[in-house]
Amino acid sequence: MYSPSYSRETDPEVVMDFIKQNPFGMLCGCDRDHKPVATQIPFLIEERGNKLVLTGHIQRKTEHHLALELNPHVLVIFTGAHTYVSASWYTNPQVASTWNYMTVQAKGNVHFVEQDQLSGILQRTTAYFENDPNSPASFEKMPEEYIAQLSKAIIGFEMEVLELNTTFKLSQNRDAGSYGNIIEQLRQQGSANAVTIAEEMEKRKK
């Protein structure tokens, strides 16, 4: 992916926090004919010793499931806030406008788990995102018949991350005057994306 050196996030804690704050990732792969397949799903992000493991589930017998059985190599894309940046905000506006954004890409191999492990994945996923042990939607309160029926339609997987790449493109290559004005202009826009990018830029302000 496009990742100039000045826009790479090198702090592991920042990268992990970003992934955990944006766990609805795009799972991408290729089928036997080298045609792309992609599904957006919620991931559990777990650090197991010195390994980073992504856990999730997809629908059975879809083109994506069948493709991953033949080719387990995948790319997972986690995206965060993004916004247009006008060159009119630069001290020298006679250059191209751009887009500021944050993204992390993880590469690895998918390993489908045994069916008896699927309930554990569903329980952990529900508990994490529900974030309320007393919720009426907790896994433990679902009817066993429903869980059994659901489990027949989906398949769980784990993926050990073998390569992690980042792009936090936040106008790091701009002069101080332009940088400060971009922050101010984004704050004035007031949209959630613009404000988030402005806040991230402020953290990195020199």
Secondary structure, DSSP 8 states (H G I E B T S, - for coil): ----GGG----HHHHHHHHHHS-EEEEEEE-TTS-EEEEEEE-EEEEETTEEEEEEEEETTSHHHHHHHH--EEEEEEEEEEEEE-GGGSSS-SS--EEEEEEEEEEEEEEE--HHHHHHHHHHHHHHHH--TT-TTSGGGS-HHHHHHHHHHEEEEEEEEEEEEEEEESSTTS-HHHHHHHHHHHHHH--HHHHHHHHHHHHT--
